[in-house]
Amino acid sequence: MADDILKGRAWRLDHDISTDVLSPGAYAVDPVEVRKLHVLESVVPEFASEVRPGDMIVAGRNFGCGSSRETAAENLRALGVTCIVAESLSRLFMRNAIAVGLPALVCRDAHAAFTQGDEIQVHPGEGRIINVSSGLELEADPLPEEMCRILAAGGILAMLKGQGVA
């Protein structure tokens, strides 16, 4: 993961995107195939039907706030979202994202630097974010080496299985 380059299309979201809209409680006990259909439905109704594998979320402050729902990150990953870049992230959401193999980076200037649909390139290990559409290059907080190892394995469960622990 440290050397990986992620490329995709940006979905630009506002500030304070809660886990409640990433994983609505009404579907909490449903399988991921059902839950993922309701991601962001109260904020961006077309998201679940229009997101494509490889797309990334670029958000404002406080992404993933609210309750600690691991399903929020699971749902995004199940839809094919490959990375979250936000001005700030809930620590719980960030840990849950890494645990399920979804890179989540803090880049204080990201929200203002992207518009909906811009082409984005992310270098998680280096903390480099590029808006390919505008040519603007930004710096994110690089992920610690241990988080990169977890991501490279596909998440914490996959890493433990690879080590014969789970």
C-alpha positions as CSV (number, residue, x, y, z in Angstrom):
1,M,0.0,0.0,0.0
2,A,2.9,2.4,0.7
3,D,3.8,2.4,-3.0
4,D,0.3,2.0,-4.4
5,I,-1.2,4.8,-6.5
6,L,-5.0,5.0,-6.4
7,K,-6.8,6.6,-9.3
8,G,-10.5,7.5,-9.7
9,R,-13.3,10.0,-9.8
10,A,-14.0,12.3,-6.8
11,W,-17.3,12.5,-5.0
12,R,-17.2,15.8,-3.2
13,L,-19.1,15.8,0.0
14,D,-19.7,18.6,2.6
15,H,-18.7,18.8,6.2
16,D,-20.0,16.6,9.1
17,I,-21.0,13.5,7.1
18,S,-22.1,11.2,9.9
19,T,-21.9,7.4,10.1
20,D,-25.7,7.7,10.4
21,V,-26.0,8.6,6.7
22,L,-23.2,6.2,5.6
23,S,-24.9,3.3,7.4
24,P,-28.5,4.2,8.3
25,G,-29.7,2.4,11.4
26,A,-32.9,1.1,9.7
27,Y,-30.7,-1.3,7.8
28,A,-28.2,-2.2,10.5
29,V,-29.0,-5.9,10.7
30,D,-29.3,-6.3,6.9
31,P,-26.4,-7.9,4.9
32,V,-23.9,-5.5,3.2
33,E,-25.6,-6.1,-0.2
34,V,-28.7,-4.4,1.2
35,R,-26.9,-1.8,3.4
36,K,-24.8,-0.5,0.6
37,L,-27.9,0.5,-1.4
38,H,-28.7,3.1,1.3
39,V,-25.3,4.9,1.7
40,L,-25.8,8.7,1.7
41,E,-29.4,8.4,0.5
42,S,-30.5,11.3,2.7
43,V,-27.6,13.5,1.5
44,V,-26.8,12.4,-2.1
45,P,-29.7,10.2,-3.1
46,E,-28.0,9.0,-6.3
47,F,-24.7,8.0,-4.7
48,A,-25.3,4.3,-4.3
49,S,-26.6,3.9,-7.8
50,E,-24.0,6.1,-9.5
51,V,-20.8,5.4,-7.6
52,R,-18.3,3.3,-9.7
53,P,-15.6,1.0,-8.5
54,G,-12.4,3.1,-8.0
55,D,-14.3,6.3,-7.0
56,M,-13.1,8.2,-4.0
57,I,-14.7,10.5,-1.5
58,V,-13.3,14.0,-0.9
59,A,-15.0,15.6,2.1
60,G,-14.9,18.5,4.4
61,R,-14.4,18.5,8.1
62,N,-15.5,15.8,10.5
63,F,-16.1,13.0,8.1
64,G,-17.4,9.9,9.8
65,C,-18.7,11.7,12.9
66,G,-21.4,10.1,15.0
67,S,-21.6,6.6,16.3
68,S,-18.9,4.0,15.8
69,R,-20.4,2.0,13.0
70,E,-17.9,-0.3,11.3
71,T,-20.6,-0.9,8.7
72,A,-20.1,2.7,7.5
73,A,-16.7,1.9,6.1
74,E,-17.8,-1.6,5.0
75,N,-20.6,-0.2,3.0
76,L,-18.4,2.3,1.2
77,R,-15.8,-0.4,0.4
78,A,-18.6,-2.7,-0.8
79,L,-19.7,0.0,-3.3
80,G,-16.2,0.1,-4.7
81,V,-15.0,3.3,-3.0
82,T,-11.2,3.0,-2.9
83,C,-10.2,5.9,-0.6
84,I,-11.6,8.7,1.6
85,V,-9.8,12.1,1.7
86,A,-11.2,14.6,4.1
87,E,-10.2,17.8,5.9
88,S,-10.6,15.9,9.1
89,L,-11.9,12.4,10.1
90,S,-13.4,11.0,13.1
91,R,-10.7,8.8,14.8
92,L,-13.2,6.0,15.2
93,F,-14.2,6.1,11.5
94,M,-10.6,6.2,10.4
95,R,-9.7,3.2,12.5
96,N,-12.8,1.3,11.2
97,A,-11.9,2.2,7.6
98,I,-8.3,1.0,7.9
99,A,-9.6,-2.2,9.7
100,V,-11.8,-3.1,6.6
101,G,-9.0,-2.1,4.1
102,L,-10.3,1.3,3.1
103,P,-7.6,4.0,3.1
104,A,-8.7,7.2,4.8
105,L,-6.4,10.3,4.7
106,V,-6.5,13.8,6.3
107,C,-5.8,16.6,3.8
108,R,-6.8,20.0,5.2
109,D,-7.1,21.6,1.7
110,A,-8.9,18.8,-0.1
111,H,-12.5,20.0,0.1
112,A,-11.7,23.4,-1.5
113,A,-9.4,21.8,-4.1
114,F,-11.9,19.4,-5.7
115,T,-15.3,19.7,-7.5
116,Q,-17.7,16.8,-8.1
117,G,-16.3,14.4,-10.7
118,D,-12.7,15.6,-10.8
119,E,-10.1,13.0,-11.5
120,I,-8.1,12.2,-8.4
121,Q,-4.9,10.4,-7.7
122,V,-3.8,9.4,-4.2
123,H,-0.5,8.1,-3.0
124,P,-1.4,6.9,0.5
125,G,2.0,6.0,1.7
126,E,3.5,9.3,0.7
127,G,0.5,11.4,1.7
128,R,0.2,12.9,-1.8
129,I,-3.1,13.9,-3.3
130,I,-3.4,15.1,-6.9
131,N,-6.4,16.7,-8.6
132,V,-5.5,15.4,-12.1
133,S,-8.3,17.6,-13.6
134,S,-6.8,20.9,-12.3
135,G,-3.1,19.8,-11.9
136,L,-3.2,20.8,-8.2
137,E,-1.1,18.7,-5.9
138,L,-1.8,18.6,-2.1
139,E,-0.2,17.0,0.9
140,A,-2.1,14.7,3.3
141,D,-1.0,13.3,6.6
142,P,0.9,10.2,5.5
143,L,-0.4,6.9,6.9
144,P,1.8,5.2,9.5
145,E,3.6,2.2,8.3
146,E,1.5,-0.2,10.4
147,M,-1.7,1.2,8.8
148,C,-0.1,0.7,5.4
149,R,0.6,-2.9,6.2
150,I,-3.0,-3.5,7.3
151,L,-4.3,-1.9,4.1
152,A,-1.9,-3.9,1.9
153,A,-3.3,-7.1,3.5
154,G,-6.9,-6.0,2.7
155,G,-7.8,-5.1,6.3
156,I,-7.1,-6.3,9.8
157,L,-9.1,-9.6,9.4
158,A,-7.3,-10.5,6.1
159,M,-4.0,-9.6,7.8
160,L,-4.7,-11.9,10.7
161,K,-5.9,-14.7,8.5
162,G,-2.7,-14.3,6.5
163,Q,-0.7,-14.8,9.7
164,G,-2.8,-17.9,10.6
165,V,-4.3,-16.1,13.6
166,A,-8.0,-15.9,12.5
